[in-house]
Amino acid sequence: MTPSPSSHPMHTEKSSKRIVIVALILLLIMGGLWIWNPFSGKSQLGSDKNDASGQIKSGPSGKDASAGAGKGRGGLPSVALGSAKLKDFEVWVDSLGTITPLANVTLHTRVDGELLKIYYREGQMVKAGDLMAEIDPRAYQVQLDQAMATMARDQALLDNAKTDFRRYEDLVQHDAAPRQQLDTQVSLVHQYEATLKTDQSAIDNARLQLSYCHIQAPISGQVGLRLVDPGNMIHAADATGLVTIAQMDPISVLFSIPQDFLPALNHKRTGGKAITVEAFDRSGMVSLQKGTLASLDNQIDTSTGSVKLRGSFNNREMKLYPNQFVNIRVLMDVKPKVIVIPSAALQRGAQGTFVYVVNEDRKVALRLIDVGPSDRNEVVVEKGVSDGEKVVIDGADKLKDGVVVNIADLPQSGRKKAEH
Protein backbone atom coordinates (compact mmCIF):
# COMPACT_ATOMS: atom_id res chain seq x y z
CA MET A 1 0.00 0.00 0.00
CA THR A 2 1.51 3.31 -1.00
CA PRO A 3 1.71 5.96 1.82
CA SER A 4 -0.12 9.16 1.38
CA PRO A 5 1.87 12.20 0.28
CA SER A 6 0.83 14.24 3.37
CA SER A 7 2.38 11.80 5.96
CA HIS A 8 5.75 11.09 4.29
CA PRO A 9 7.58 14.38 5.18
CA MET A 10 6.61 14.06 8.90
CA HIS A 11 8.07 10.55 9.07
CA THR A 12 11.34 11.74 7.54
CA GLU A 13 11.66 14.61 10.09
CA LYS A 14 11.22 12.27 13.11
CA SER A 15 13.88 9.89 11.78
CA SER A 16 16.38 12.76 11.44
CA LYS A 17 15.89 13.82 15.07
CA ARG A 18 16.52 10.28 16.32
CA ILE A 19 19.78 10.11 14.37
CA VAL A 20 21.03 13.39 15.88
CA ILE A 21 20.23 12.30 19.45
CA VAL A 22 21.97 8.95 19.03
CA ALA A 23 25.03 10.71 17.57
CA LEU A 24 25.26 13.08 20.55
CA ILE A 25 25.05 10.21 23.02
CA LEU A 26 27.84 8.37 21.21
CA LEU A 27 30.04 11.48 21.27
CA LEU A 28 29.54 11.90 25.02
CA ILE A 29 30.44 8.25 25.67
CA MET A 30 33.58 8.51 23.53
CA GLY A 31 34.63 11.72 25.28
CA GLY A 32 34.30 10.13 28.73
CA LEU A 33 36.34 7.13 27.67
CA TRP A 34 39.01 9.41 26.30
CA ILE A 35 39.26 11.40 29.57
CA TRP A 36 39.65 8.29 31.74
CA ASN A 37 41.94 6.48 29.33
CA PRO A 38 45.12 5.68 31.39
CA PHE A 39 47.17 5.60 28.20
CA SER A 40 46.26 9.10 27.09
CA GLY A 41 49.35 11.23 26.59
CA LYS A 42 47.65 14.46 27.69
CA SER A 43 47.19 15.84 31.25
CA GLN A 44 44.54 13.94 33.23
CA LEU A 45 42.10 15.29 35.85
CA GLY A 46 43.44 14.72 39.37
CA SER A 47 46.90 13.50 38.13
CA ASP A 48 50.00 14.23 40.21
CA LYS A 49 52.38 16.91 38.92
CA ASN A 50 56.03 16.01 38.75
CA ASP A 51 58.92 18.38 39.11
CA ALA A 52 62.11 18.27 37.04
CA SER A 53 63.50 15.43 39.16
CA GLY A 54 60.38 13.34 38.65
CA GLN A 55 59.35 13.50 42.34
CA ILE A 56 55.77 14.06 43.38
CA LYS A 57 55.21 17.62 44.69
CA SER A 58 51.54 17.49 45.60
CA GLY A 59 48.92 14.97 46.52
CA PRO A 60 45.61 14.22 44.87
CA SER A 61 44.22 17.54 46.09
CA GLY A 62 47.01 19.53 44.56
CA LYS A 63 48.11 20.99 47.99
CA ASP A 64 51.44 20.78 49.79
CA ALA A 65 51.61 17.46 51.61
CA SER A 66 53.41 19.02 54.56
CA ALA A 67 50.51 21.37 55.33
CA GLY A 68 48.04 20.29 58.03
CA ALA A 69 45.69 21.72 60.60
CA GLY A 70 47.36 22.60 63.94
CA LYS A 71 50.87 21.97 62.62
CA GLY A 72 53.82 24.32 62.52
CA ARG A 73 56.88 24.41 60.34
CA GLY A 74 57.80 21.08 58.79
CA GLY A 75 54.44 19.59 59.80
CA LEU A 76 55.38 19.55 63.54
CA PRO A 77 52.74 20.42 66.17
CA SER A 78 53.17 23.82 67.86
CA VAL A 79 52.96 24.09 71.65
CA ALA A 80 53.40 26.75 74.32
CA LEU A 81 55.52 26.00 77.37
CA GLY A 82 55.57 26.90 81.06
CA SER A 83 58.25 26.29 83.66
CA ALA A 84 58.31 24.18 86.80
CA LYS A 85 59.55 26.36 89.66
CA LEU A 86 60.80 25.73 93.18
CA LYS A 87 59.18 28.20 95.57
CA ASP A 88 57.05 28.69 98.67
CA PHE A 89 53.41 27.93 97.90
CA GLU A 90 50.52 29.58 99.74
CA VAL A 91 47.46 27.42 100.41
CA TRP A 92 44.27 29.50 100.25
CA VAL A 93 40.63 28.65 100.98
CA ASP A 94 38.05 30.44 98.82
CA SER A 95 34.68 31.65 100.04
CA LEU A 96 31.96 34.21 99.36
CA GLY A 97 31.45 37.11 101.74
CA THR A 98 29.44 40.25 102.46
CA ILE A 99 30.98 43.48 103.70
CA THR A 100 29.46 44.48 107.05
CA PRO A 101 30.21 47.59 109.16
CA LEU A 102 31.52 46.92 112.65
CA ALA A 103 28.84 49.33 113.90
CA ASN A 104 25.67 50.53 112.20
CA VAL A 105 23.59 53.01 114.23
CA THR A 106 20.19 54.57 113.52
CA LEU A 107 19.76 57.93 115.24
CA HIS A 108 16.53 58.33 117.22
CA THR A 109 15.27 61.23 119.30
CA ARG A 110 14.83 60.79 123.05
CA VAL A 111 12.36 63.65 123.38
CA ASP A 112 9.30 64.81 121.51
CA GLY A 113 9.31 68.03 119.53
CA GLU A 114 9.73 69.76 116.22
CA LEU A 115 12.89 68.97 114.23
CA LEU A 116 14.35 72.45 113.74
CA LYS A 117 17.60 71.83 111.90
CA ILE A 118 19.99 69.16 110.68
CA TYR A 119 23.77 69.73 110.69
CA TYR A 120 24.95 66.98 108.35
CA ARG A 121 25.05 66.30 104.62
CA GLU A 122 23.97 62.99 103.20
CA GLY A 123 26.99 60.76 102.66
CA GLN A 124 29.19 62.91 104.91
CA MET A 125 31.86 61.41 107.16
CA VAL A 126 31.25 62.40 110.80
CA LYS A 127 33.08 61.85 114.07
CA ALA A 128 31.66 60.69 117.38
CA GLY A 129 30.21 63.68 119.26
CA ASP A 130 29.46 65.80 116.17
CA LEU A 131 26.14 67.71 116.34
CA MET A 132 23.71 66.03 113.93
CA ALA A 133 20.27 67.61 114.54
CA GLU A 134 18.40 70.01 116.79
CA ILE A 135 14.89 69.72 118.26
CA ASP A 136 12.93 72.77 119.44
CA PRO A 137 14.33 73.25 123.00
CA ARG A 138 11.94 75.95 124.31
CA ALA A 139 9.53 73.63 126.14
CA TYR A 140 12.42 71.88 127.90
CA GLN A 141 14.08 75.20 128.75
CA VAL A 142 10.85 76.27 130.49
CA GLN A 143 10.85 73.04 132.52
CA LEU A 144 14.44 73.74 133.58
CA ASP A 145 13.57 77.29 134.63
CA GLN A 146 10.63 76.01 136.68
CA ALA A 147 12.79 73.43 138.43
CA MET A 148 15.41 76.04 139.25
CA ALA A 149 12.76 78.43 140.60
CA THR A 150 11.32 75.71 142.82
CA MET A 151 14.78 74.97 144.17
CA ALA A 152 15.36 78.65 144.91
CA ARG A 153 12.11 78.80 146.86
CA ASP A 154 12.92 75.68 148.85
CA GLN A 155 16.43 76.96 149.50
CA ALA A 156 14.95 80.10 151.05
CA LEU A 157 12.66 77.98 153.23
CA LEU A 158 15.65 75.92 154.33
CA ASP A 159 17.64 79.03 155.20
CA ASN A 160 14.72 80.36 157.28
CA ALA A 161 14.33 77.00 159.04
CA LYS A 162 18.02 76.99 159.93
CA THR A 163 17.75 80.54 161.32
CA ASP A 164 14.81 79.49 163.51
CA PHE A 165 16.76 76.41 164.59
CA ARG A 166 19.65 78.52 165.83
CA ARG A 167 17.18 80.84 167.65
CA TYR A 168 15.37 77.94 169.35
CA GLU A 169 18.67 76.34 170.24
CA ASP A 170 19.73 79.49 172.14
CA LEU A 171 16.36 79.74 173.89
CA VAL A 172 16.46 76.12 174.99
CA GLN A 173 19.94 76.62 176.46
CA HIS A 174 18.50 79.43 178.62
CA ASP A 175 15.30 77.45 179.43
CA ALA A 176 13.23 80.03 177.54
CA ALA A 177 11.65 77.54 175.14
CA PRO A 178 10.64 73.91 175.40
CA ARG A 179 12.95 71.19 174.08
CA GLN A 180 10.14 69.76 171.93
CA GLN A 181 9.97 72.94 169.85
CA LEU A 182 13.69 72.66 169.10
CA ASP A 183 13.31 69.04 167.99
CA THR A 184 10.45 70.04 165.69
CA GLN A 185 12.59 72.71 164.12
CA VAL A 186 15.43 70.21 163.53
CA SER A 187 13.03 67.93 161.64
CA LEU A 188 11.84 70.86 159.55
CA VAL A 189 15.41 71.68 158.56
CA HIS A 190 15.97 68.06 157.50
CA GLN A 191 12.72 68.14 155.52
CA TYR A 192 13.78 71.19 153.54
CA GLU A 193 17.23 69.68 152.93
CA ALA A 194 15.57 66.60 151.40
CA THR A 195 13.30 68.86 149.36
CA LEU A 196 16.36 70.61 147.95
CA LYS A 197 17.79 67.26 146.85
CA THR A 198 14.50 66.52 145.07
CA ASP A 199 14.65 69.93 143.43
CA GLN A 200 18.22 69.31 142.31
CA SER A 201 17.16 66.02 140.72
CA ALA A 202 14.37 67.82 138.89
CA ILE A 203 16.88 70.38 137.61
CA ASP A 204 19.26 67.65 136.47
CA ASN A 205 16.45 65.86 134.65
CA ALA A 206 15.30 69.08 132.98
CA ARG A 207 18.88 69.77 131.83
CA LEU A 208 19.15 66.22 130.52
CA GLN A 209 15.93 66.55 128.53
CA LEU A 210 17.17 69.86 127.19
CA SER A 211 20.46 68.25 126.12
CA TYR A 212 18.51 65.61 124.20
CA CYS A 213 17.29 68.40 121.94
CA HIS A 214 20.81 68.47 120.48
CA ILE A 215 21.37 65.04 118.87
CA GLN A 216 25.02 63.99 118.54
CA ALA A 217 26.71 61.22 116.55
CA PRO A 218 27.39 58.25 118.84
CA ILE A 219 30.05 56.77 116.52
CA SER A 220 32.35 57.88 113.72
CA GLY A 221 31.32 56.84 110.24
CA GLN A 222 29.47 57.73 107.08
CA VAL A 223 26.00 59.28 107.17
CA GLY A 224 23.29 57.73 105.01
CA LEU A 225 20.27 59.35 103.41
CA ARG A 226 18.11 61.35 105.81
CA LEU A 227 14.81 59.78 106.80
CA VAL A 228 13.09 62.84 108.30
CA ASP A 229 13.12 66.44 107.08
CA PRO A 230 13.27 69.57 109.28
CA GLY A 231 9.84 70.88 110.27
CA ASN A 232 8.40 67.48 111.14
CA MET A 233 7.23 66.58 114.63
CA ILE A 234 9.26 63.67 115.91
CA HIS A 235 8.70 61.47 118.96
CA ALA A 236 10.79 59.17 121.06
CA ALA A 237 8.40 56.32 120.25
CA ASP A 238 8.82 56.67 116.46
CA ALA A 239 9.97 53.47 114.77
CA THR A 240 11.72 55.37 111.97
CA GLY A 241 14.92 57.11 112.99
CA LEU A 242 16.43 60.32 111.68
CA VAL A 243 19.41 58.89 109.80
CA THR A 244 21.84 55.97 109.93
CA ILE A 245 25.60 56.09 110.53
CA ALA A 246 27.80 53.20 109.39
CA GLN A 247 31.36 52.74 110.64
CA MET A 248 33.51 52.51 107.51
CA ASP A 249 37.07 52.28 108.84
CA PRO A 250 37.84 49.67 109.95
CA ILE A 251 35.22 47.51 108.28
CA SER A 252 34.50 43.78 108.39
CA VAL A 253 33.40 40.92 106.14
CA LEU A 254 31.21 37.97 107.06
CA PHE A 255 31.86 34.67 105.27
CA SER A 256 31.77 30.90 105.84
CA ILE A 257 34.21 28.06 105.29
CA PRO A 258 33.63 24.27 105.42
CA GLN A 259 33.96 22.70 108.84
CA ASP A 260 36.81 20.49 107.54
CA PHE A 261 39.16 23.50 107.69
CA LEU A 262 38.26 24.36 111.29
CA PRO A 263 40.99 22.25 113.04
CA ALA A 264 43.76 23.79 110.96
CA LEU A 265 42.27 27.25 111.51
CA ASN A 266 42.08 26.83 115.28
CA HIS A 267 45.61 25.42 115.38
CA LYS A 268 46.93 28.52 113.64
CA ARG A 269 44.89 30.86 115.89
CA THR A 270 46.09 29.22 119.11
CA GLY A 271 49.65 29.62 117.85
CA GLY A 272 49.19 33.37 118.00
CA LYS A 273 49.65 33.88 114.26
CA ALA A 274 47.55 36.41 112.38
CA ILE A 275 45.53 34.76 109.62
CA THR A 276 45.47 36.73 106.38
CA VAL A 277 42.11 37.38 104.72
CA GLU A 278 41.99 38.93 101.25
CA ALA A 279 38.93 40.42 99.54
CA PHE A 280 38.48 40.33 95.75
CA ASP A 281 35.87 41.89 93.48
CA ARG A 282 32.95 40.00 91.92
CA SER A 283 35.16 38.66 89.12
CA GLY A 284 37.61 37.24 91.63
CA MET A 285 40.53 38.77 89.72
CA VAL A 286 41.06 42.22 91.31
CA SER A 287 42.28 42.35 94.92
CA LEU A 288 40.41 45.01 96.90
CA GLN A 289 42.00 44.81 100.33
CA LYS A 290 44.02 42.57 102.63
CA GLY A 291 43.07 42.13 106.27
CA THR A 292 43.13 39.64 109.11
CA LEU A 293 40.74 37.14 110.63
CA ALA A 294 39.02 38.85 113.58
CA SER A 295 36.74 36.17 115.04
CA LEU A 296 34.65 33.10 114.28
CA ASP A 297 31.29 31.81 115.40
CA ASN A 298 30.96 29.42 118.35
CA GLN A 299 28.94 26.81 116.45
CA ILE A 300 28.70 25.10 113.07
CA ASP A 301 25.68 25.63 110.86
CA THR A 302 24.10 22.15 110.65
CA SER A 303 22.27 22.96 107.40
CA THR A 304 25.46 23.78 105.47
CA GLY A 305 28.23 22.13 107.50
CA SER A 306 30.14 25.40 107.60
CA VAL A 307 31.23 27.91 110.23
CA LYS A 308 30.88 31.69 110.01
CA LEU A 309 33.91 33.94 110.31
CA ARG A 310 34.55 37.68 110.46
CA GLY A 311 37.51 39.38 108.84
CA SER A 312 38.65 42.92 109.58
CA PHE A 313 40.01 45.36 106.98
CA ASN A 314 41.61 48.77 106.96
CA ASN A 315 39.32 50.80 104.70
CA ARG A 316 40.95 54.23 104.45
CA GLU A 317 40.67 54.17 100.65
CA MET A 318 36.96 53.23 100.88
CA LYS A 319 37.30 50.27 98.51
CA LEU A 320 34.85 48.26 100.61
CA TYR A 321 31.22 49.25 101.18
CA PRO A 322 28.51 47.82 103.46
CA ASN A 323 26.53 44.94 101.89
CA GLN A 324 29.06 44.68 99.06
CA PHE A 325 29.47 41.16 97.64
CA VAL A 326 33.12 40.01 97.57
CA ASN A 327 35.16 36.89 96.96
CA ILE A 328 37.21 35.96 100.03
CA ARG A 329 40.47 34.02 100.28
CA VAL A 330 41.86 32.83 103.61
CA LEU A 331 45.55 31.93 103.89
CA MET A 332 45.55 28.55 105.64
CA ASP A 333 49.17 27.42 105.18
CA VAL A 334 52.48 28.08 103.41
CA LYS A 335 54.33 25.09 101.97
CA PRO A 336 58.06 25.92 101.75
CA LYS A 337 60.23 25.02 98.73
CA VAL A 338 57.89 22.90 96.61
CA ILE A 339 57.72 22.32 92.84
CA VAL A 340 54.96 24.36 91.22
CA ILE A 341 53.69 24.25 87.62
CA PRO A 342 50.94 26.16 85.78
CA SER A 343 47.53 24.56 86.24
CA ALA A 344 47.03 24.61 82.45
CA ALA A 345 49.74 21.93 82.11
CA LEU A 346 47.70 19.25 83.93
CA GLN A 347 46.29 16.44 81.79
CA ARG A 348 44.13 13.55 82.97
CA GLY A 349 43.65 10.20 81.37
CA ALA A 350 43.09 6.53 82.07
CA GLN A 351 46.61 6.22 83.46
CA GLY A 352 46.08 9.12 85.90
CA THR A 353 47.29 12.71 86.07
CA PHE A 354 50.19 13.57 83.77
CA VAL A 355 52.01 16.38 81.98
CA TYR A 356 53.97 16.63 78.76
CA VAL A 357 57.60 17.58 79.42
CA VAL A 358 59.69 19.01 76.56
CA ASN A 359 63.48 18.55 76.62
CA GLU A 360 66.18 20.64 74.96
CA ASP A 361 65.78 18.71 71.67
CA ARG A 362 62.08 19.71 71.59
CA LYS A 363 61.09 16.11 72.16
CA VAL A 364 57.96 15.40 74.21
CA ALA A 365 57.86 12.96 77.13
CA LEU A 366 54.64 11.96 78.91
CA ARG A 367 55.25 12.15 82.68
CA LEU A 368 52.90 10.80 85.37
CA ILE A 369 52.78 13.08 88.40
CA ASP A 370 51.38 13.33 91.93
CA VAL A 371 49.71 16.67 92.65
CA GLY A 372 49.15 18.58 95.89
CA PRO A 373 47.33 21.81 96.75
CA SER A 374 46.43 24.21 93.96
CA ASP A 375 45.06 27.67 93.36
CA ARG A 376 43.58 29.46 90.34
CA ASN A 377 46.81 29.45 88.32
CA GLU A 378 49.28 26.98 89.83
CA VAL A 379 49.45 23.50 91.31
CA VAL A 380 51.99 21.78 93.54
CA VAL A 381 53.69 18.71 92.04
CA GLU A 382 54.79 16.32 94.76
CA LYS A 383 56.39 13.82 92.40
CA GLY A 384 57.21 13.61 88.70
CA VAL A 385 58.65 16.99 87.67
CA SER A 386 61.92 18.72 88.57
CA ASP A 387 62.75 22.38 89.01
CA GLY A 388 63.33 24.19 85.71
CA GLU A 389 61.73 21.60 83.43
CA LYS A 390 59.45 22.86 80.66
CA VAL A 391 55.86 21.61 80.51
CA VAL A 392 53.28 22.04 77.77
CA ILE A 393 50.51 24.47 78.72
CA ASP A 394 48.89 24.87 75.28
CA GLY A 395 48.58 22.47 72.36
CA ALA A 396 48.65 19.24 74.37
CA ASP A 397 45.68 17.82 72.46
CA LYS A 398 47.92 17.21 69.43
CA LEU A 399 50.68 15.41 71.32
CA LYS A 400 51.79 11.92 72.12
CA ASP A 401 54.86 10.54 73.84
CA GLY A 402 58.05 10.91 71.79
CA VAL A 403 57.00 13.47 69.17
CA VAL A 404 59.08 16.52 68.27
CA VAL A 405 57.34 19.89 68.52
CA ASN A 406 57.68 23.50 67.50
CA ILE A 407 57.66 25.94 70.44
CA ALA A 408 55.28 28.84 69.96
CA ASP A 409 55.06 32.04 71.96
CA LEU A 410 52.06 32.61 74.18
CA PRO A 411 49.95 35.74 73.74
CA GLN A 412 50.94 38.50 76.18
CA SER A 413 48.03 37.77 78.55
CA GLY A 414 48.70 34.05 78.55
CA ARG A 415 52.41 34.59 79.14
CA LYS A 416 51.77 36.72 82.22
CA LYS A 417 49.35 34.13 83.60
CA ALA A 418 51.85 31.30 83.06
CA GLU A 419 54.62 33.27 84.74
CA HIS A 420 52.43 34.19 87.73
C-alpha positions, 0 to 999 in steps of 0.5 A: 500500500503506498503511503499518502503524500501528506504523511511522508515528510513528517516521518522523515523529520522524526527519523532525522531527530533520532539520528542526531540524538543517538550521535550526541550520546555516542560522542559523550560516551567517547569523550568520557572514555578518552578522559579516563583512558590511562594511556592518554598522553595528555594531562589527566584530571586529578593526576600528580604533577612532577617536578624536574627530578620526577618527584611528586610535589603534591597529593591528589588535592594539589596541595602541599603534603606538609601542610596540616591543621594545627601543625607548625613548620615542617608539619610539627605540632606547635605548643606553648611551654611553662616552667616548673619552679621551686618556691614557697606555695601559699594554700588559700581557701576560697569563700563568698562574703558580704561586707558588714560595718563593725557598727551601724547606728540609727539615730533616734530622738529621746524627746518629743518636739519639732525637728528644727535643723539638721547639721549633716550632709547625706553621705558625709563622714562624721566623728563621734560627738558631732552635732547632727540635729536640733529639736525645738528646745523651748519647752524643755528650757521652760521646765528647767527654769521652773525646776530652778525656781522651785529649788530657789524657793525651797532653798529660802525655806531651808535658810529660814528654818536653819535661822529658827533652829539657831534661835530655838537652840539658844532659847532652849539653852537658857530654858526660855523655850521647850525642848520639843519645839527645838526638835520640831525645828530640827526635823523641819530643817531636814525636811527642807534639805531633802526637798532641795535634793529633790529639786536638784534632781528635777533640775538635772532631769530638765537639763538632761531633757534639754540636752537631748534636743541636740542630737550627737553622733554616737560613733564615727562613720558615714552618714546615710540618706536622711529619713526625716526632714526639718519641720516634722514633729518627731517622737521618742516612740517613732519606729523610723529614725532620723538617719543611719551612721555606718562605721567605715574604717575599719570595716569587716566581712562575714563569710563561711568556710567548710567545717573540715578546715576548722581544726587547721584554723584553730591550730593557727589561731592558738599559735598566736599567728595572724591569719590573712584574709583577702577580699576580691571583686565580683570577678575574683581577679582584682584584689580590693584589700588585705586584712586579718581574721578577727573572730569566728562563730561558736557553732557550726551551721548544721544545714550547710556544714560550715562555720561563720567567720569575720575578717577585719580590713583597713578601709581608708581608701573606701574600697569596701562598702557595706553589703558589698558582695566580695570573693574571700580568700583565707591563707591557711598554710604556706608550703616551703620550697615545693615544685609548682607548675601552671595549672594549664599543664595538667592532663588527665587520662586513664593512666592518671594525672600527667604532663607533657615535658619538653626537653632541649631537643624539643622532644615530648615525654609523657610524665605521670605526676602526683599533685598537691594543693592548687590555686587558680593558676598553679598547682603543687607537684609532689612527684614527677617533675623537677625544678626548671623543666618545661611543661606544655601548657597549650597544644597538648591535644595534638601530642603523644609521647616521643613526638618533636614539637615547635615551640610557639610564643604565648599571647601576652596575657597568657604569658603573664598568667603562666609566669604568675 
